[in-house]
Amino acid sequence: MFDMIQALFNRDSDGNLVSFEVTGHAESGPEGSDIVCAAVSALTFGATNSIEALAGFQPLVDMDDAVNGGHLYVEILQDITGEQFHIAQILLESLRLSIQGITEEYPEYVKMN
């Protein structure tokens, strides 16, 4: 049983967010009623979709429900314009802050690096 969500955010040498990875399940409630898992899922999928829609490029995405109770890895590609990178940074920093808020509220269910 996977009883915690792990969220990892990776930065480059300049401090820019370049990828994130989320694994596991919160197990904070019955299946279908787990508000912590639902919140983290909505935020991560929303950020990923927003990068494509608002920054105008498709990030590298690897997703598997069977790995570690759930797995989503998203990486910003290097061959994008400065404006696309800037928009992606805003979206990724917003995601990181939102996950941090959930981690502070539910530390027994979510861990973030």
Buried (B, 14 or more C-beta within 10 A) or exposed (E): EEEBBBBEBBEEEEEBBBBBBBBBBBBBEEEEEBEBBBBBBEBBBBBBEBBEEEBEBEBEEEBEEEEBBBBBBBBBEEEBEEEBBEBBBEBBBBBBEBBBEBBEEBEEBBEBE
